[in-house]
Amino acid sequence: MKATFTERAFQLWEYQVSHGQLLIRSPKAPATETSPELLTNVDLVCLGVDYMAVPRHLRGLELLPPTSDEIRHLEGLLGRAIAPDNIRILASGGKRFSVVASSFALSENDWDIFESPFEFRSQYRAKP
């Protein structure tokens, strides 16, 4: 999964410890003097989260695969082998942040600000 959203602001929106579910969202927003109206949310849903090192706010976001050095570093932190498909690098502001999870899904939607993909939305249950 590789994607780029240079003009959007993302936030750690929701985390459910009991299920290891993480939502990083760029919410809908009205137009301002410096940005156009955003009619949709962009959601990165991570299921089965084992590790995350991500700031609360990200200005612009690029989803990248990990480098071999990043994989080795994360394996050292977690003390076990990790499949590269279970790691996403979130690049923002010239920095790289990591999430280790069993699955990742990216979607665009027009849900209300308080709606959650974890409210039994079947589209996130299958591994992409």
VMD Tcl script that builds the backbone (N, CA, C; Angstrom):
set m [mol new atoms 384]
animate dup $m
set s [atomselect $m all]
$s set {name element resname resid chain x y z} {
  {N N MET 1 A 0.851 -1.173 0.000}
  {CA C MET 1 A 0.000 0.000 0.000}
  {C C MET 1 A 0.894 1.232 0.000}
  {N N LYS 2 A 0.825 1.984 -1.063}
  {CA C LYS 2 A 1.563 3.233 -1.144}
  {C C LYS 2 A 0.560 4.309 -1.543}
  {N N ALA 3 A 0.527 5.392 -0.804}
  {CA C ALA 3 A -0.420 6.472 -1.081}
  {C C ALA 3 A 0.167 7.780 -0.582}
  {N N THR 4 A -0.243 8.881 -1.202}
  {CA C THR 4 A 0.262 10.198 -0.819}
  {C C THR 4 A -0.894 11.180 -0.676}
  {N N PHE 5 A -0.887 11.913 0.436}
  {CA C PHE 5 A -1.900 12.933 0.721}
  {C C PHE 5 A -1.169 14.172 1.227}
  {N N THR 6 A -0.577 14.938 0.341}
  {CA C THR 6 A 0.258 16.066 0.763}
  {C C THR 6 A -0.544 17.245 1.306}
  {N N GLU 7 A -1.769 17.392 0.876}
  {CA C GLU 7 A -2.549 18.573 1.252}
  {C C GLU 7 A -3.529 18.340 2.401}
  {N N ARG 8 A -3.431 17.215 3.070}
  {CA C ARG 8 A -4.383 16.913 4.130}
  {C C ARG 8 A -3.670 16.790 5.464}
  {N N ALA 9 A -4.404 17.115 6.522}
  {CA C ALA 9 A -3.905 16.949 7.890}
  {C C ALA 9 A -4.558 15.701 8.474}
  {N N PHE 10 A -3.744 14.847 9.082}
  {CA C PHE 10 A -4.221 13.611 9.693}
  {C C PHE 10 A -4.027 13.673 11.194}
  {N N GLN 11 A -4.869 12.911 11.907}
  {CA C GLN 11 A -4.769 12.834 13.367}
  {C C GLN 11 A -4.981 11.406 13.827}
  {N N LEU 12 A -4.341 11.041 14.930}
  {CA C LEU 12 A -4.697 9.790 15.579}
  {C C LEU 12 A -6.092 10.016 16.126}
  {N N TRP 13 A -7.056 9.335 15.555}
  {CA C TRP 13 A -8.454 9.647 15.809}
  {C C TRP 13 A -9.066 8.739 16.861}
  {N N GLU 14 A -8.703 7.463 16.807}
  {CA C GLU 14 A -9.304 6.503 17.724}
  {C C GLU 14 A -8.367 5.316 17.883}
  {N N TYR 15 A -8.256 4.837 19.118}
  {CA C TYR 15 A -7.476 3.629 19.374}
  {C C TYR 15 A -8.217 2.809 20.411}
  {N N GLN 16 A -8.458 1.551 20.095}
  {CA C GLN 16 A -9.119 0.643 21.019}
  {C C GLN 16 A -8.097 -0.386 21.483}
  {N N VAL 17 A -7.658 -0.223 22.708}
  {CA C VAL 17 A -6.610 -1.065 23.272}
  {C C VAL 17 A -7.021 -2.532 23.261}
  {N N SER 18 A -8.241 -2.822 23.658}
  {CA C SER 18 A -8.675 -4.217 23.812}
  {C C SER 18 A -8.618 -5.009 22.507}
  {N N HIS 19 A -8.797 -4.341 21.381}
  {CA C HIS 19 A -8.789 -5.028 20.086}
  {C C HIS 19 A -7.592 -4.619 19.216}
  {N N GLY 20 A -6.756 -3.726 19.693}
  {CA C GLY 20 A -5.614 -3.275 18.896}
  {C C GLY 20 A -6.048 -2.621 17.603}
  {N N GLN 21 A -7.088 -1.789 17.658}
  {CA C GLN 21 A -7.627 -1.133 16.476}
  {C C GLN 21 A -7.259 0.346 16.497}
  {N N LEU 22 A -6.683 0.809 15.390}
  {CA C LEU 22 A -6.220 2.194 15.286}
  {C C LEU 22 A -6.850 2.855 14.077}
  {N N LEU 23 A -7.363 4.065 14.270}
  {CA C LEU 23 A -7.895 4.869 13.179}
  {C C LEU 23 A -7.088 6.162 13.111}
  {N N ILE 24 A -6.487 6.404 11.967}
  {CA C ILE 24 A -5.816 7.674 11.681}
  {C C ILE 24 A -6.658 8.338 10.606}
  {N N ARG 25 A -7.199 9.522 10.910}
  {CA C ARG 25 A -8.179 10.153 10.027}
  {C C ARG 25 A -7.774 11.559 9.623}
  {N N SER 26 A -8.060 11.874 8.361}
  {CA C SER 26 A -8.055 13.246 7.875}
  {C C SER 26 A -9.527 13.602 7.695}
  {N N PRO 27 A -10.070 14.416 8.612}
  {CA C PRO 27 A -11.517 14.651 8.589}
  {C C PRO 27 A -11.964 15.655 7.533}
  {N N LYS 28 A -13.272 15.564 7.236}
  {CA C LYS 28 A -13.902 16.581 6.393}
  {C C LYS 28 A -13.681 17.938 7.046}
  {N N ALA 29 A -13.650 18.997 6.233}
  {CA C ALA 29 A -13.427 20.326 6.801}
  {C C ALA 29 A -13.964 21.392 5.852}
  {N N PRO 30 A -14.456 22.500 6.419}
  {CA C PRO 30 A -14.899 23.607 5.564}
  {C C PRO 30 A -13.700 24.313 4.937}
  {N N ALA 31 A -13.956 25.058 3.904}
  {CA C ALA 31 A -12.896 25.835 3.248}
  {C C ALA 31 A -12.376 26.914 4.198}
  {N N THR 32 A -11.098 27.213 4.079}
  {CA C THR 32 A -10.482 28.306 4.829}
  {C C THR 32 A -9.739 29.200 3.841}
  {N N GLU 33 A -9.098 30.224 4.360}
  {CA C GLU 33 A -8.317 31.106 3.488}
  {C C GLU 33 A -7.149 30.386 2.836}
  {N N THR 34 A -6.670 29.319 3.464}
  {CA C THR 34 A -5.484 28.623 2.956}
  {C C THR 34 A -5.755 27.236 2.392}
  {N N SER 35 A -6.986 26.715 2.537}
  {CA C SER 35 A -7.256 25.375 2.006}
  {C C SER 35 A -8.687 25.262 1.501}
  {N N PRO 36 A -8.904 24.424 0.496}
  {CA C PRO 36 A -10.258 24.230 -0.038}
  {C C PRO 36 A -11.091 23.368 0.907}
  {N N GLU 37 A -12.387 23.342 0.659}
  {CA C GLU 37 A -13.281 22.483 1.436}
  {C C GLU 37 A -12.917 21.020 1.197}
  {N N LEU 38 A -12.938 20.241 2.264}
  {CA C LEU 38 A -12.707 18.799 2.168}
  {C C LEU 38 A -14.037 18.108 2.396}
  {N N LEU 39 A -14.561 17.466 1.371}
  {CA C LEU 39 A -15.900 16.884 1.420}
  {C C LEU 39 A -15.933 15.472 1.977}
  {N N THR 40 A -14.757 14.867 2.147}
  {CA C THR 40 A -14.697 13.488 2.627}
  {C C THR 40 A -13.624 13.341 3.703}
  {N N ASN 41 A -13.767 12.276 4.481}
  {CA C ASN 41 A -12.715 11.838 5.395}
  {C C ASN 41 A -11.801 10.903 4.614}
  {N N VAL 42 A -10.551 10.873 4.971}
  {CA C VAL 42 A -9.639 9.832 4.501}
  {C C VAL 42 A -9.207 9.078 5.755}
  {N N ASP 43 A -9.489 7.774 5.793}
  {CA C ASP 43 A -9.218 6.944 6.964}
  {C C ASP 43 A -8.164 5.895 6.661}
  {N N LEU 44 A -7.205 5.781 7.557}
  {CA C LEU 44 A -6.283 4.653 7.568}
  {C C LEU 44 A -6.673 3.819 8.776}
  {N N VAL 45 A -7.159 2.610 8.519}
  {CA C VAL 45 A -7.603 1.702 9.579}
  {C C VAL 45 A -6.556 0.609 9.733}
  {N N CYS 46 A -6.082 0.445 10.949}
  {CA C CYS 46 A -5.076 -0.577 11.258}
  {C C CYS 46 A -5.693 -1.536 12.273}
  {N N LEU 47 A -5.695 -2.817 11.936}
  {CA C LEU 47 A -6.264 -3.838 12.821}
  {C C LEU 47 A -5.150 -4.734 13.347}
  {N N GLY 48 A -5.307 -5.190 14.563}
  {CA C GLY 48 A -4.303 -6.053 15.170}
  {C C GLY 48 A -2.990 -5.327 15.385}
  {N N VAL 49 A -3.059 -4.106 15.916}
  {CA C VAL 49 A -1.864 -3.284 16.103}
  {C C VAL 49 A -0.988 -3.880 17.212}
  {N N ASP 50 A 0.280 -4.107 16.864}
  {CA C ASP 50 A 1.273 -4.586 17.827}
  {C C ASP 50 A 2.176 -3.462 18.315}
  {N N TYR 51 A 2.371 -2.446 17.478}
  {CA C TYR 51 A 3.308 -1.371 17.806}
  {C C TYR 51 A 2.965 -0.148 16.966}
  {N N MET 52 A 3.094 1.007 17.578}
  {CA C MET 52 A 2.966 2.253 16.818}
  {C C MET 52 A 3.850 3.313 17.453}
  {N N ALA 53 A 4.486 4.078 16.606}
  {CA C ALA 53 A 5.295 5.216 17.031}
  {C C ALA 53 A 4.926 6.358 16.093}
  {N N VAL 54 A 3.811 7.009 16.431}
  {CA C VAL 54 A 3.207 8.001 15.548}
  {C C VAL 54 A 2.790 9.214 16.373}
  {N N PRO 55 A 3.103 10.433 15.911}
  {CA C PRO 55 A 2.628 11.608 16.639}
  {C C PRO 55 A 1.122 11.781 16.472}
  {N N ARG 56 A 0.544 12.583 17.323}
  {CA C ARG 56 A -0.912 12.802 17.290}
  {C C ARG 56 A -1.360 13.510 16.017}
  {N N HIS 57 A -0.574 14.452 15.519}
  {CA C HIS 57 A -0.922 15.215 14.317}
  {C C HIS 57 A 0.128 14.996 13.231}
  {N N LEU 58 A -0.347 14.814 11.999}
  {CA C LEU 58 A 0.521 14.650 10.843}
  {C C LEU 58 A 0.056 15.605 9.756}
  {N N ARG 59 A 0.922 16.490 9.322}
  {CA C ARG 59 A 0.581 17.439 8.249}
  {C C ARG 59 A 1.097 16.861 6.945}
  {N N GLY 60 A 0.181 16.380 6.115}
  {CA C GLY 60 A 0.572 15.644 4.921}
  {C C GLY 60 A 0.958 14.243 5.335}
  {N N LEU 61 A 0.718 13.291 4.460}
  {CA C LEU 61 A 1.000 11.908 4.809}
  {C C LEU 61 A 1.318 11.123 3.549}
  {N N GLU 62 A 2.371 10.327 3.655}
  {CA C GLU 62 A 2.708 9.383 2.597}
  {C C GLU 62 A 2.863 8.019 3.253}
  {N N LEU 63 A 2.148 7.022 2.738}
  {CA C LEU 63 A 2.244 5.653 3.243}
  {C C LEU 63 A 3.270 4.922 2.406}
  {N N LEU 64 A 4.271 4.365 3.082}
  {CA C LEU 64 A 5.390 3.734 2.395}
  {C C LEU 64 A 5.687 2.362 2.975}
  {N N PRO 65 A 6.324 1.498 2.188}
  {CA C PRO 65 A 6.804 0.239 2.759}
  {C C PRO 65 A 8.049 0.516 3.601}
  {N N PRO 66 A 8.383 -0.377 4.518}
  {CA C PRO 66 A 9.563 -0.165 5.362}
  {C C PRO 66 A 10.855 -0.501 4.630}
  {N N THR 67 A 11.930 0.135 5.062}
  {CA C THR 67 A 13.258 -0.244 4.575}
  {C C THR 67 A 13.715 -1.473 5.357}
  {N N SER 68 A 14.755 -2.119 4.881}
  {CA C SER 68 A 15.275 -3.290 5.603}
  {C C SER 68 A 15.803 -2.881 6.977}
  {N N ASP 69 A 16.384 -1.685 7.094}
  {CA C ASP 69 A 16.843 -1.201 8.403}
  {C C ASP 69 A 15.678 -0.994 9.360}
  {N N GLU 70 A 14.564 -0.465 8.858}
  {CA C GLU 70 A 13.377 -0.258 9.703}
  {C C GLU 70 A 12.801 -1.595 10.161}
  {N N ILE 71 A 12.797 -2.578 9.275}
  {CA C ILE 71 A 12.300 -3.907 9.657}
  {C C ILE 71 A 13.171 -4.482 10.769}
  {N N ARG 72 A 14.487 -4.436 10.602}
  {CA C ARG 72 A 15.396 -4.958 11.630}
  {C C ARG 72 A 15.214 -4.224 12.960}
  {N N HIS 73 A 15.061 -2.905 12.903}
  {CA C HIS 73 A 14.856 -2.117 14.122}
  {C C HIS 73 A 13.574 -2.543 14.839}
  {N N LEU 74 A 12.483 -2.673 14.103}
  {CA C LEU 74 A 11.206 -3.066 14.696}
  {C C LEU 74 A 11.256 -4.494 15.224}
  {N N GLU 75 A 11.928 -5.377 14.510}
  {CA C GLU 75 A 12.073 -6.753 14.999}
  {C C GLU 75 A 12.863 -6.775 16.304}
  {N N GLY 76 A 13.878 -5.915 16.400}
  {CA C GLY 76 A 14.629 -5.808 17.655}
  {C C GLY 76 A 13.768 -5.293 18.793}
  {N N LEU 77 A 12.936 -4.307 18.510}
  {CA C LEU 77 A 12.044 -3.762 19.539}
  {C C LEU 77 A 11.033 -4.797 20.019}
  {N N LEU 78 A 10.466 -5.556 19.083}
  {CA C LEU 78 A 9.405 -6.509 19.422}
  {C C LEU 78 A 9.939 -7.899 19.759}
  {N N GLY 79 A 11.210 -8.143 19.448}
  {CA C GLY 79 A 11.813 -9.416 19.795}
  {C C GLY 79 A 11.329 -10.597 18.977}
  {N N ARG 80 A 10.925 -10.337 17.750}
  {CA C ARG 80 A 10.459 -11.413 16.864}
  {C C ARG 80 A 10.506 -10.947 15.415}
  {N N ALA 81 A 10.414 -11.902 14.503}
  {CA C ALA 81 A 10.370 -11.586 13.076}
  {C C ALA 81 A 9.023 -10.934 12.739}
  {N N ILE 82 A 9.056 -9.982 11.804}
  {CA C ILE 82 A 7.834 -9.297 11.362}
  {C C ILE 82 A 7.806 -9.326 9.837}
  {N N ALA 83 A 6.692 -9.751 9.278}
  {CA C ALA 83 A 6.529 -9.728 7.827}
  {C C ALA 83 A 6.464 -8.279 7.356}
  {N N PRO 84 A 7.175 -7.928 6.289}
  {CA C PRO 84 A 7.134 -6.555 5.783}
  {C C PRO 84 A 5.723 -6.062 5.482}
  {N N ASP 85 A 4.809 -6.973 5.100}
  {CA C ASP 85 A 3.417 -6.581 4.826}
  {C C ASP 85 A 2.687 -6.112 6.077}
  {N N ASN 86 A 3.243 -6.400 7.240}
  {CA C ASN 86 A 2.607 -5.997 8.498}
  {C C ASN 86 A 3.187 -4.701 9.047}
  {N N ILE 87 A 3.961 -4.007 8.233}
  {CA C ILE 87 A 4.569 -2.737 8.649}
  {C C ILE 87 A 4.203 -1.666 7.627}
  {N N ARG 88 A 3.772 -0.520 8.124}
  {CA C ARG 88 A 3.578 0.645 7.267}
  {C C ARG 88 A 4.388 1.785 7.861}
  {N N ILE 89 A 5.013 2.523 6.977}
  {CA C ILE 89 A 5.741 3.727 7.368}
  {C C ILE 89 A 4.886 4.917 6.982}
  {N N LEU 90 A 4.628 5.786 7.948}
  {CA C LEU 90 A 3.874 7.011 7.724}
  {C C LEU 90 A 4.889 8.143 7.669}
  {N N ALA 91 A 5.098 8.680 6.476}
  {CA C ALA 91 A 6.055 9.769 6.298}
  {C C ALA 91 A 5.304 11.096 6.326}
  {N N SER 92 A 5.832 12.024 7.121}
  {CA C SER 92 A 5.203 13.334 7.254}
  {C C SER 92 A 6.249 14.325 7.752}
  {N N GLY 93 A 6.315 15.478 7.111}
  {CA C GLY 93 A 7.237 16.511 7.559}
  {C C GLY 93 A 8.689 16.072 7.523}
  {N N GLY 94 A 9.040 15.220 6.576}
  {CA C GLY 94 A 10.411 14.755 6.459}
  {C C GLY 94 A 10.809 13.694 7.472}
  {N N LYS 95 A 9.854 13.206 8.250}
  {CA C LYS 95 A 10.130 12.166 9.255}
  {C C LYS 95 A 9.334 10.912 8.921}
  {N N ARG 96 A 9.812 9.769 9.433}
  {CA C ARG 96 A 9.182 8.474 9.179}
  {C C ARG 96 A 8.726 7.868 10.502}
  {N N PHE 97 A 7.463 7.426 10.535}
  {CA C PHE 97 A 6.856 6.852 11.728}
  {C C PHE 97 A 6.334 5.460 11.370}
  {N N SER 98 A 6.368 4.543 12.326}
  {CA C SER 98 A 6.014 3.166 11.996}
  {C C SER 98 A 4.795 2.657 12.754}
  {N N VAL 99 A 4.057 1.770 12.059}
  {CA C VAL 99 A 2.937 1.036 12.644}
  {C C VAL 99 A 3.108 -0.426 12.236}
  {N N VAL 100 A 3.008 -1.320 13.214}
  {CA C VAL 100 A 3.025 -2.758 12.957}
  {C C VAL 100 A 1.631 -3.278 13.291}
  {N N ALA 101 A 0.980 -3.900 12.309}
  {CA C ALA 101 A -0.385 -4.404 12.501}
  {C C ALA 101 A -0.628 -5.586 11.580}
  {N N SER 102 A -1.683 -6.342 11.865}
  {CA C SER 102 A -1.985 -7.500 11.017}
  {C C SER 102 A -2.625 -7.097 9.697}
  {N N SER 103 A -3.330 -5.943 9.659}
  {CA C SER 103 A -3.892 -5.480 8.390}
  {C C SER 103 A -4.077 -3.974 8.395}
  {N N PHE 104 A -4.106 -3.429 7.181}
  {CA C PHE 104 A -4.267 -2.000 6.961}
  {C C PHE 104 A -5.300 -1.802 5.853}
  {N N ALA 105 A -6.140 -0.798 5.999}
  {CA C ALA 105 A -7.110 -0.460 4.956}
  {C C ALA 105 A -7.195 1.058 4.858}
  {N N LEU 106 A -7.251 1.540 3.652}
  {CA C LEU 106 A -7.355 2.976 3.388}
  {C C LEU 106 A -8.695 3.216 2.710}
  {N N SER 107 A -9.460 4.191 3.206}
  {CA C SER 107 A -10.756 4.464 2.578}
  {C C SER 107 A -11.061 5.954 2.612}
  {N N GLU 108 A -11.936 6.331 1.718}
  {CA C GLU 108 A -12.460 7.692 1.685}
  {C C GLU 108 A -13.959 7.567 1.907}
  {N N ASN 109 A -14.515 8.406 2.797}
  {CA C ASN 109 A -15.929 8.286 3.129}
  {C C ASN 109 A -16.480 9.646 3.530}
  {N N ASP 110 A -17.791 9.716 3.640}
  {CA C ASP 110 A -18.436 10.976 4.038}
  {C C ASP 110 A -19.153 10.827 5.375}
  {N N TRP 111 A -18.646 9.937 6.220}
  {CA C TRP 111 A -19.266 9.697 7.511}
  {C C TRP 111 A -19.214 10.933 8.398}
  {N N ASP 112 A -20.112 10.951 9.372}
  {CA C ASP 112 A -20.104 11.982 10.396}
  {C C ASP 112 A -18.804 11.890 11.185}
  {N N ILE 113 A -18.398 12.991 11.756}
  {CA C ILE 113 A -17.142 13.060 12.494}
  {C C ILE 113 A -17.060 12.043 13.634}
  {N N PHE 114 A -18.188 11.660 14.211}
  {CA C PHE 114 A -18.190 10.714 15.327}
  {C C PHE 114 A -18.387 9.260 14.896}
  {N N GLU 115 A -18.629 9.011 13.613}
  {CA C GLU 115 A -18.781 7.635 13.154}
  {C C GLU 115 A -17.424 6.955 13.108}
  {N N SER 116 A -17.447 5.673 13.443}
  {CA C SER 116 A -16.210 4.905 13.526}
  {C C SER 116 A -16.274 3.684 12.621}
  {N N PRO 117 A -15.174 3.344 11.977}
  {CA C PRO 117 A -15.164 2.127 11.167}
  {C C PRO 117 A -15.203 0.868 12.026}
  {N N PHE 118 A -15.012 1.007 13.331}
  {CA C PHE 118 A -15.000 -0.141 14.228}
  {C C PHE 118 A -16.393 -0.510 14.719}
  {N N GLU 119 A -17.397 0.187 14.258}
  {CA C GLU 119 A -18.779 -0.104 14.635}
  {C C GLU 119 A -19.355 -1.142 13.686}
  {N N PHE 120 A -18.667 -2.281 13.612}
  {CA C PHE 120 A -19.109 -3.437 12.829}
  {C C PHE 120 A -19.280 -3.130 11.350}
  {N N ARG 121 A -18.374 -2.365 10.810}
  {CA C ARG 121 A -18.376 -2.113 9.366}
  {C C ARG 121 A -17.594 -3.240 8.694}
  {N N SER 122 A -18.298 -4.068 7.962}
  {CA C SER 122 A -17.707 -5.286 7.424}
  {C C SER 122 A -16.567 -5.027 6.447}
  {N N GLN 123 A -16.506 -3.867 5.807}
  {CA C GLN 123 A -15.454 -3.634 4.820}
  {C C GLN 123 A -14.060 -3.644 5.432}
  {N N TYR 124 A -13.944 -3.505 6.750}
  {CA C TYR 124 A -12.622 -3.514 7.385}
  {C C TYR 124 A -12.287 -4.849 8.027}
  {N N ARG 125 A -13.177 -5.803 7.973}
  {CA C ARG 125 A -12.949 -7.072 8.643}
  {C C ARG 125 A -12.039 -7.998 7.834}
  {N N ALA 126 A -12.067 -7.892 6.524}
  {CA C ALA 126 A -11.234 -8.762 5.700}
  {C C ALA 126 A -9.853 -8.134 5.512}
  {N N LYS 127 A -8.844 -8.951 5.468}
  {CA C LYS 127 A -7.482 -8.463 5.250}
  {C C LYS 127 A -7.341 -8.048 3.791}
  {N N PRO 128 A -6.902 -6.797 3.540}
  {CA C PRO 128 A -6.791 -6.347 2.144}
  {C C PRO 128 A -5.648 -7.047 1.419}
}
mol reanalyze $m
mol bondsrecalc $m
mol representation Tube
mol addrep $m
